[in-house]
Amino acid sequence: MRRMFFIHSILKRLAEKAFVAAVILAALAPLKAGATDWLTYHSDNARDGANTNEVVLTPANVNTNTFMRLFTYAVDAEVYAQPLYMANVSITGRGAHDVLFVATENNSVYAFDADSNAGTNGGLLWHTNLGTAATSTLFGVRYHHNVLNPLIGITGTPVIDPVAGILYVDVFTTPVPDTTNGIHYLHALNISNGADLPYSPVIVAASVPGVGVDSSNGVVTFNANQEDSRPGLTLAGGLLFVSFGSFGDTDPFHGWVIGFNATNLQQLPQFTFASTPNAKMNAFGVNAGEGALWGGGAGLCVDVNTNLYFEIGNGSFSANTNGGDYGDSFVKLSTTNQFVAADYFTPSNQASMAANDQDLGSGGPMLLPDSAGSAAHPHLIIGAGKEGTLYLVDRDNMGHFSAATNSIVQTAKSAIGGSFGTPAYFNHWIYYQGVGDVMKAFSITNGVMFSSPVSKSKVTLGSTGYAPAISANGTSNAIAWVIDASAYQQGANNNSSDTSSGAAVLRAFNATNLSVQLYNSAVKASDKAPGTVKYPAPVVADGKVFVAGDFGVAVYGRANVLPAVSITSGSFSSNGAFQVGLSGAAGSNYVLQATTNFIDWTSLTTNQPSNSFFDLFDSNAIDFSRRFYRVLEP
């Protein structure tokens, strides 16, 4: 693990042209005190994006002086899936590691050491490629700017079963390269070595009764070439659920939720749901199925009774007349009662939303804890879509549809910029980062949400969607994290693709006062994040923050002290160099760095001592009246 301590050197020129140096060791907190896994999209099945067991990162130490990009890893394509993290994983032939799992659009899954990219025990732990990714330019699409480019492979965030030691992932592949004969495979990988388990992979296939636009003999069949697994995979009650939307809104397609037995990947026909199975042509002669599940990558929400919840995008709506189509709706699926839509809510302006491409399903919902509810409404869910209207819904009585009014707990119209992701929750505050908007926190108490934010950041983020995350130690030291993807450029028209024109930016705010920005990775060149992608979501675990993007992932954390190293002296050698005497571990590679502003660091000398006492030198110290030092160990 790369760690450091700081030396503060104040140099004064004397008449004899000698220098006097006062050297101070900055005492910092331990690197890690406990472990918090991040095994599914947005932390857990409530999708609340909160890690409340973070004991290292605090508002006091997350700043450009003591928080930094520690190292990076390169991968073979864009990373749209959220990375996952698991501590203390037994890796075949390598022992126990804290592991960062990264999946790419080239159908690769990587397991990296989350603590260090160097040394014999750090770096890449295993890598597996799961087949030839599709080439997006070969697929005829309606809206090119909605298509991943240039590869379509692993898009939905995988999910990990920590007890079984299995990582589940959906892969889109064209077994014959450069063709449009695509297949979705579901894999179960051993997290120790990346190998497929004996029953893996299986082809994703499903059908439901329906008379919609692409049905045959009263059956609608899953068409792999028309479906993209954008939502995160979901584990619940021994079942694995994979969800689908579309490639570039290209008709015909439907939203799908398809269930599998997690122990053997057997597809379970009784756990299959299509969002618009009965849709006919609309009044304009256009296929009216649609109803994608995507939500900026959001996973399905799961309650304690293993009911599933999600938002659906633009598409046919006829649920109010028993037509079975749920475009622009919140849907609740029962896993214990025939997997039918046990309840739903559709906004009163659904027709207008569909006509103006303001789909509800651009966002993902979040389950609120019972402590946020009331006696009348103890079980709540919140969600938003492109319009930025917040819908607070009772999960036990979701309200269905009325063209006259929304029969739900609360509607806050246009409260945020459009939602293309999932909110976060912490201590009775709901955090949203809308597009073209600042981050906002809305207070909720006894089932009542204040429609005006109680706290706002001062930083407007544009271009694409966001899923903020919260780190805290219980109810203390809360930080709100977001990956700023403003550098992502939307295609100018339906025939041009989106592009990443710059790096993502990791931002941290005081979660109890969002007007205070604690950290911005763009301040220092050495902290630069990978190129940005759509709908990025940070992972915060065990004192580190993980940011994925174009062909790479960056690991951020604190600049921590080496407890075994102490400064024994700081003075000038006979040749005028500033000499730092140290005691540390023999055989370790120590690097002395210097700065005048805590932003730009210069590596000066390296020493690998043969015993516990050694020296490092700054031969240019005479040129500075004030300089700061730090010592790094890989």
C-alpha positions in Angstrom: 0.0 0.0 0.0 1.4 3.4 -1.0 1.7 5.5 2.1 3.4 8.7 3.1 4.3 11.2 5.8 5.0 14.9 5.6 8.0 16.8 6.5 7.7 20.6 7.0 11.0 22.3 6.3 11.4 26.0 6.9 14.7 27.1 5.5 16.4 30.4 6.5 19.5 31.8 4.7 22.2 32.7 7.2 25.2 35.0 6.8 27.4 32.0 6.3 25.1 30.8 3.5 24.1 27.8 5.6 20.6 26.7 6.4 18.7 25.7 9.5 15.8 23.3 9.0 13.0 22.6 11.5 11.4 19.2 10.7 7.9 18.2 11.8 6.3 14.9 11.4 2.5 15.1 10.7 0.7 12.5 12.7 -2.2 11.0 10.6 -4.9 8.4 11.3 -4.5 4.7 10.6 -5.1 3.6 7.0 -8.1 1.3 7.8 -10.0 0.1 10.8 -12.5 -2.3 9.6 -14.0 -3.4 6.2 -17.0 -2.3 4.3 -17.9 -4.2 1.1 -19.6 -2.7 -1.9 -21.1 -5.7 -3.7 -23.9 -4.3 -5.8 -24.9 -1.2 -7.6 -25.1 1.8 -5.2 -24.1 -0.2 -2.2 -27.2 -2.2 -1.3 -30.6 -3.4 -2.5 -32.2 -0.2 -1.1 -29.9 1.6 -3.5 -29.2 4.3 -1.0 -25.5 4.8 -1.9 -24.5 5.1 1.7 -21.5 3.6 3.5 -22.0 4.6 7.2 -19.1 2.5 8.4 -16.3 4.7 7.0 -13.9 5.5 9.8 -11.0 6.9 7.8 -12.4 9.7 5.5 -13.7 12.8 7.3 -14.5 16.3 6.2 -11.3 17.4 8.1 -8.9 15.2 6.1 -10.5 15.1 2.6 -8.8 18.0 1.0 -6.1 18.6 -1.6 -3.3 18.5 1.0 -4.0 15.1 2.6 -6.3 13.3 0.1 -5.1 12.3 -3.4 -5.1 9.9 -6.3 -3.0 7.1 -5.0 -2.7 5.1 -8.2 -4.5 4.0 -11.4 -5.2 0.8 -13.3 -5.6 0.6 -17.1 -8.3 -1.6 -18.6 -9.1 -2.6 -22.2 -12.3 -0.5 -22.8 -14.8 1.9 -21.3 -16.2 1.1 -17.9 -19.9 1.9 -17.6 -20.6 -0.7 -14.9 -19.9 0.6 -11.4 -16.8 -1.1 -9.9 -17.3 -3.4 -6.9 -15.2 -3.8 -3.8 -14.8 -6.7 -1.4 -12.3 -6.9 1.5 -10.2 -9.9 2.4 -10.8 -12.1 -0.6 -8.8 -15.3 -0.9 -7.1 -15.1 -4.3 -5.8 -18.4 -5.8 -2.0 -18.5 -5.3 -1.9 -15.0 -3.9 -3.4 -15.1 -0.5 -5.9 -12.6 1.0 -6.5 -9.2 -0.7 -8.8 -6.3 -0.6 -10.1 -6.5 -4.2 -11.5 -4.0 -6.7 -13.6 -5.7 -9.4 -13.9 -3.8 -12.8 -16.0 -4.9 -15.8 -15.5 -3.3 -19.3 -17.4 -3.0 -22.6 -14.8 -5.3 -24.1 -16.3 -8.1 -22.0 -13.4 -8.2 -19.6 -13.6 -8.6 -15.8 -10.6 -7.6 -13.7 -9.7 -8.2 -10.1 -7.2 -5.7 -8.9 -5.5 -5.2 -5.5 -7.4 -2.3 -4.0 -4.6 -1.2 -1.8 -1.6 -1.1 -4.1 -0.7 -1.4 -7.8 2.9 -2.2 -7.1 5.1 -4.9 -5.7 4.9 -8.6 -5.9 1.7 -8.8 -3.9 -0.2 -5.8 -5.5 -1.5 -5.0 -8.9 -3.6 -7.3 -11.2 -4.8 -10.4 -9.4 -6.7 -12.0 -12.3 -8.3 -11.0 -15.6 -10.8 -12.9 -17.7 -12.3 -12.1 -21.1 -15.8 -13.4 -21.7 -16.2 -13.2 -25.5 -16.1 -10.8 -28.4 -18.0 -7.7 -27.7 -20.5 -6.4 -30.2 -19.4 -3.5 -32.5 -22.1 -0.8 -32.1 -21.7 0.6 -35.6 -23.0 -2.7 -37.0 -26.3 -2.4 -35.3 -28.9 -0.3 -37.0 -30.1 2.1 -34.3 -32.6 5.0 -34.2 -30.6 7.3 -31.9 -26.8 6.9 -32.3 -26.1 9.3 -29.4 -27.8 6.8 -27.0 -25.5 3.9 -28.0 -22.3 2.9 -26.2 -19.3 3.4 -28.5 -17.5 1.6 -30.0 -18.1 -1.6 -28.1 -21.2 -3.1 -26.4 -20.2 -5.8 -23.9 -20.6 -5.6 -20.1 -22.8 -2.6 -19.3 -24.9 -3.5 -16.2 -23.1 -3.5 -12.9 -22.3 -7.1 -11.8 -23.3 -8.4 -8.4 -21.3 -10.4 -5.8 -22.6 -13.2 -3.5 -20.0 -12.9 -0.7 -20.9 -16.2 1.0 -20.8 -18.3 -2.2 -17.8 -16.3 -3.5 -19.5 -15.7 -6.9 -19.6 -12.7 -9.2 -22.5 -12.7 -11.6 -22.3 -10.7 -14.8 -24.3 -10.3 -18.0 -22.2 -10.3 -21.2 -23.4 -9.2 -24.7 -21.3 -10.9 -27.3 -21.2 -11.7 -31.0 -19.7 -15.2 -31.2 -19.0 -14.5 -34.9 -17.0 -11.2 -34.9 -18.3 -8.3 -36.9 -21.8 -9.6 -37.2 -25.2 -8.6 -35.7 -26.0 -12.0 -34.3 -25.8 -11.0 -30.6 -26.3 -13.2 -27.6 -26.6 -12.3 -23.9 -24.7 -14.8 -21.7 -25.0 -14.8 -17.9 -21.8 -15.9 -16.2 -21.1 -17.0 -12.6 -17.4 -16.4 -11.9 -15.3 -17.6 -9.0 -14.1 -14.4 -7.3 -10.8 -16.2 -6.3 -9.6 -16.7 -9.9 -12.2 -15.4 -12.4 -13.1 -18.9 -13.7 -16.6 -19.8 -14.8 -18.3 -22.2 -12.4 -19.3 -25.6 -14.0 -22.8 -24.5 -14.8 -21.7 -21.2 -16.3 -22.4 -19.5 -18.7 -26.0 -19.8 -19.8 -27.8 -18.0 -22.6 -30.4 -15.4 -21.5 -33.7 -16.4 -23.1 -37.3 -15.8 -22.0 -40.9 -15.3 -23.2 -44.2 -14.1 -21.9 -47.8 -14.1 -23.1 -48.6 -11.0 -25.2 -49.9 -9.7 -28.5 -47.6 -6.8 -28.9 -45.8 -5.5 -32.0 -43.2 -8.3 -32.1 -45.3 -11.1 -30.8 -46.0 -14.4 -32.5 -49.0 -16.6 -31.7 -49.7 -14.8 -28.5 -46.1 -14.9 -27.2 -43.5 -12.1 -26.9 -40.0 -13.5 -27.0 -36.8 -11.9 -25.6 -34.7 -10.6 -28.6 -31.1 -10.3 -27.6 -30.2 -8.0 -30.6 -32.7 -5.4 -29.4 -31.9 -5.5 -25.6 -29.2 -3.9 -23.6 -28.6 -4.9 -19.9 -28.1 -1.4 -18.6 -29.4 -1.9 -15.0 -27.3 -3.4 -12.3 -27.8 -7.1 -11.6 -29.8 -7.9 -8.5 -29.6 -10.8 -5.9 -32.6 -11.4 -3.7 -33.7 -14.5 -1.8 -31.5 -16.9 -3.7 -32.7 -15.5 -7.0 -30.6 -13.5 -9.6 -32.4 -10.9 -11.7 -31.1 -9.4 -14.9 -32.9 -6.4 -16.5 -33.0 -5.0 -19.9 -33.8 -1.9 -22.0 -32.7 -1.2 -25.6 -29.9 -0.2 -27.9 -30.4 3.4 -28.9 -34.2 3.3 -28.5 -34.4 1.0 -31.6 -37.8 -0.5 -32.0 -39.1 -3.1 -31.4 -38.1 -3.6 -27.8 -39.6 -4.0 -24.3 -38.3 -3.7 -20.8 -37.5 -7.1 -19.2 -36.8 -8.5 -15.8 -35.6 -12.2 -16.0 -35.0 -14.3 -13.0 -32.5 -17.2 -12.5 -31.7 -19.7 -9.8 -28.5 -18.2 -8.3 -27.1 -21.6 -7.4 -27.1 -23.1 -10.9 -28.2 -20.3 -13.3 -31.3 -22.1 -14.3 -33.7 -19.7 -15.9 -37.0 -19.6 -14.1 -39.9 -18.9 -16.4 -42.2 -18.0 -13.5 -39.9 -15.1 -12.8 -40.2 -13.3 -16.1 -41.7 -9.8 -16.6 -42.0 -7.7 -19.8 -43.0 -4.1 -19.4 -45.1 -3.7 -22.6 -46.1 -7.1 -23.9 -49.4 -6.0 -25.5 -48.4 -2.7 -27.2 -49.7 -2.1 -30.7 -48.8 0.5 -33.2 -49.4 4.0 -31.9 -51.4 6.7 -33.8 -48.3 7.7 -35.7 -47.7 4.2 -37.0 -44.6 3.7 -34.8 -44.0 0.6 -32.7 -45.4 1.5 -29.3 -43.8 -1.3 -27.1 -40.7 0.1 -25.6 -40.8 0.7 -21.8 -37.1 0.2 -21.1 -35.5 -0.5 -17.8 -32.3 1.6 -17.7 -32.3 4.3 -15.0 -28.7 5.4 -15.7 -27.5 2.0 -14.6 -29.7 1.7 -11.5 -30.3 -1.8 -10.0 -33.7 -3.1 -8.9 -34.7 -2.2 -5.4 -35.6 -5.0 -3.0 -37.6 -4.8 0.2 -37.5 -7.3 3.2 -40.2 -9.4 1.6 -38.1 -9.7 -1.7 -40.6 -7.5 -3.6 -38.8 -5.8 -6.5 -39.2 -2.1 -7.4 -38.1 -0.1 -10.5 -39.0 2.8 -12.8 -39.9 2.2 -16.5 -39.1 4.5 -19.4 -41.2 5.8 -22.2 -43.5 3.3 -23.7 -47.1 2.0 -24.1 -49.3 2.5 -21.0 -52.5 0.6 -20.5 -52.2 -0.7 -16.9 -55.2 1.4 -15.9 -57.4 -0.5 -18.3 -55.9 -3.9 -17.5 -53.9 -3.8 -20.7 -50.7 -4.9 -19.1 -48.4 -2.2 -20.3 -46.5 0.0 -17.8 -44.7 2.8 -19.7 -43.5 5.6 -17.5 -44.4 3.9 -14.2 -43.1 2.7 -10.9 -43.7 -1.0 -10.7 -43.7 -3.4 -7.7 -43.2 -7.1 -8.6 -44.0 -9.8 -6.1 -41.6 -12.8 -6.0 -44.0 -14.8 -3.9 -47.2 -14.3 -6.0 -46.7 -15.2 -9.6 -44.2 -12.3 -10.4 -47.0 -10.1 -11.5 -47.2 -6.3 -11.0 -48.5 -6.4 -7.5 -48.8 -2.6 -7.5 -47.8 0.4 -9.5 -47.8 4.2 -9.8 -48.0 6.2 -13.0 -47.8 10.1 -13.0 -51.0 11.8 -14.1 -49.1 13.5 -17.1 -47.8 10.1 -18.5 -49.2 10.9 -22.0 -47.3 14.2 -22.1 -44.2 12.6 -20.7 -44.2 9.9 -23.5 -45.0 12.4 -26.2 -42.1 14.7 -25.2 -39.5 12.1 -24.4 -39.6 13.0 -20.7 -39.5 9.4 -19.5 -39.7 8.6 -15.9 -37.3 5.6 -16.3 -34.3 7.8 -16.8 -33.9 7.7 -13.1 -33.7 4.9 -10.6 -35.7 4.7 -7.4 -34.5 4.3 -3.8 -36.2 2.6 -0.8 -36.3 4.8 2.3 -35.8 3.3 5.7 -38.9 2.9 8.0 -37.4 5.6 10.2 -38.2 8.1 7.5 -41.8 7.1 7.2 -44.9 7.7 9.4 -47.5 5.5 11.0 -49.8 6.0 8.0 -46.9 5.5 5.4 -44.1 3.5 7.0 -42.7 2.0 3.7 -41.7 4.7 1.2 -39.9 4.8 -2.1 -38.7 7.9 -3.9 -37.8 8.4 -7.6 -37.6 11.0 -10.4 -37.1 11.1 -14.1 -36.2 13.6 -16.9 -38.7 16.2 -15.7 -36.9 16.4 -12.3 -40.2 15.9 -10.4 -39.8 14.0 -7.1 -42.4 11.3 -6.4 -42.7 10.0 -2.8 -44.7 6.8 -2.9 -46.2 4.5 -0.3 -44.9 1.0 -1.2 -48.0 -0.6 0.4 -50.4 1.5 -1.6 -48.7 3.0 -4.7 -51.6 5.0 -6.1 -52.0 3.5 -9.6 -53.0 6.1 -12.2 -55.4 9.1 -12.4 -55.3 11.7 -15.2 -56.6 14.2 -12.6 -54.1 13.8 -9.8 -51.2 11.8 -8.3 -52.6 9.8 -5.5 -49.3 9.4 -3.7 -47.7 10.7 -0.5 -46.1 13.7 -2.1 -45.2 15.2 -5.5 -42.5 17.9 -5.7 -42.6 19.3 -9.3 -39.4 20.2 -11.0 -37.5 20.1 -7.8 -34.2 19.1 -9.4 -32.6 19.0 -12.9 -33.4 15.8 -14.8 -32.5 12.5 -13.0 -30.4 10.0 -14.9 -29.3 8.0 -11.9 -30.1 7.2 -8.3 -30.3 9.4 -5.2 -28.5 8.7 -1.9 -29.8 8.8 1.7 -28.3 9.7 5.0 -29.8 10.6 8.3 -33.2 11.9 7.1 -31.7 13.7 4.1 -32.2 12.6 0.4 -29.5 13.7 -1.9 -30.0 14.3 -5.6 -27.6 15.5 -8.3 -29.7 16.5 -11.3 -28.4 17.4 -14.8 -27.6 21.1 -15.2 -28.2 21.5 -11.5 -26.4 21.7 -8.1 -26.5 18.9 -5.6 -29.5 19.2 -3.4 -30.5 17.6 -0.1 -34.2 17.3 0.9 -35.1 16.6 4.5 -37.7 14.0 5.3 -39.3 13.5 8.7 -42.3 11.4 9.7 -43.2 10.7 6.1 -43.1 14.4 5.0 -40.4 15.6 2.6 -39.7 19.4 2.4 -40.1 20.3 -1.2 -37.3 22.9 -1.0 -33.8 21.7 -0.4 -32.3 22.1 3.1 -28.8 22.3 1.6 -27.3 22.9 -1.8 -23.9 22.8 -3.4 -22.5 25.7 -5.4 -21.3 23.6 -8.3 -23.5 23.0 -11.3 -22.9 19.7 -13.1 -24.0 19.3 -16.7 -24.3 16.9 -19.6 -25.2 13.6 -18.1 -26.6 11.8 -15.1 -25.3 11.2 -11.6 -25.6 8.9 -8.6 -24.1 10.6 -5.5 -22.7 8.5 -2.7 -22.4 9.2 1.1 -19.7 8.1 3.4 -20.0 8.6 7.2 -19.0 7.0 10.5 -22.5 6.4 11.9 -24.1 9.8 11.9 -20.8 11.7 12.0 -18.2 12.9 9.5 -20.6 12.6 6.5 -19.3 13.4 3.0 -21.3 13.5 -0.2 -19.3 12.2 -3.2 -20.1 12.6 -6.9 -18.3 12.1 -10.2 -18.6 15.1 -12.4 -19.2 14.0 -16.0 -19.7 17.4 -17.5 -16.9 16.7 -20.0 -19.1 14.1 -21.6 -20.6 15.5 -24.8 -24.0 14.6 -26.0 -24.2 13.9 -29.8 -25.5 16.9 -31.6 -28.2 14.9 -33.4 -29.6 11.5 -33.8 -26.9 10.4 -36.2 -23.9 11.5 -34.1 -22.4 9.6 -31.2 -21.6 10.9 -27.7 -18.0 11.5 -26.9 -15.8 11.9 -23.8 -13.8 15.1 -24.3 -12.1 15.2 -21.0 -11.5 13.7 -17.6 -14.1 12.9 -15.0 -13.8 15.0 -11.8 -14.2 13.5 -8.4 -15.9 16.0 -6.1 -16.5 15.8 -2.3 -18.9 18.0 -0.3 -19.6 18.3 3.4 -22.8 16.3 3.5 -24.4 18.4 6.2 -23.5 21.6 4.4 -23.3 21.0 0.7 -22.1 24.6 0.0 -18.7 23.5 1.3 -16.8 21.7 -1.4 -14.0 19.6 0.3 -12.2 18.2 -2.7 -12.0 18.5 -6.4 -9.7 16.2 -8.4 -9.2 18.7 -11.1 -7.2 21.0 -8.9 -4.0 19.0 -9.2 -2.8 17.3 -12.4 -1.5 14.4 -10.3 -5.1 13.7 -9.2 -6.6 13.5 -12.7 -9.4 10.9 -13.1 -9.9 8.7 -16.2 -11.9 10.1 -19.1 -15.6 10.4 -18.2 -18.4 8.1 -19.3 -22.2 8.4 -19.0 -23.9 8.1 -15.6 -20.8 7.5 -13.4 -21.2 6.3 -9.9 -18.4 6.5 -7.2 -17.6 3.6 -4.8 -16.5 4.6 -1.3 -15.1 1.8 0.9 -12.4 1.4 3.6 -10.9 4.8 3.2 -10.8 4.8 -0.5 -12.9 6.2 -3.4 -12.9 4.4 -6.8 -13.6 6.2 -10.0 -13.9 4.4 -13.3 -14.2 5.7 -16.9 -12.5 5.5 -20.3 -10.0 2.6 -20.3 -9.1 2.9 -16.6 -10.0 3.3 -12.9 -8.4 5.6 -10.4 -8.0 4.9 -6.7 -8.2 7.9 -4.3 -7.4 7.9 -0.6 -5.6 9.6 2.2 -1.9 10.3 2.4 -1.2 8.3 5.5 1.7 8.1 7.8 4.0 5.1 8.0 3.9 4.1 11.6 7.2 2.2 11.3 9.1 5.2 9.9 10.3 8.1 12.0 12.4 11.2 11.2 15.6 11.0 13.1 17.2 14.2 11.8 16.9 17.0 9.2 19.9 19.1 8.4 22.3 20.2 5.6 25.0 18.0 4.4 28.5 19.2 3.6 27.7 19.7 -0.1 24.7 21.9 0.7 21.9 19.4 0.2 19.1 19.1 2.7 19.5 15.7 4.4 16.6 13.8 5.9 17.5 10.9 8.2 14.9 8.2 8.6 14.3 4.9 10.3 12.1 2.4 8.5 11.9 -1.1 7.0 15.0 -2.4 5.3 14.4 -3.3 1.6 11.5 -0.9 1.1 11.7 1.7 -1.6 11.3 5.2 -0.1 10.9 8.3 -2.3 11.5 11.8 -1.1 9.2 14.4 -2.7 9.1 18.2 -2.4 6.5 20.9 -3.0 6.0 24.6 -2.2 2.2 24.6 -2.5 0.9 21.0 -1.7 -0.3 20.8 -5.3 2.7 20.1 -7.4 5.0 17.4 -6.1 8.5 16.7 -7.4 10.2 13.4 -6.8 13.8 14.0 -5.6 15.6 10.9 -4.5 14.9 7.2 -3.9 16.6 4.9 -1.4 16.1 1.3 -0.6 18.0 0.9 2.7 19.8 -2.2 3.7 19.2 -1.5 7.3 16.6 0.4 9.4 18.5 3.8 9.2 19.0 5.7 6.0 19.1 9.2 4.4 17.3 11.0 1.6 18.5 14.2 0.1 17.3 17.4 -1.6 20.2 18.8 -3.5 18.2 21.9 -4.6 17.1 23.0 -1.2 19.4 26.1 -1.2 17.2 27.6 -4.0 14.1 27.7 -1.8 13.2 29.8 1.3 10.3 27.5 2.2 9.7 23.9 1.1 7.6 20.9 2.2 8.5 17.3 1.9 6.9 13.9 2.0 8.2 10.4 1.9 6.5 7.7 0.0 6.7 3.9 0.3 5.1 1.7 -2.4 
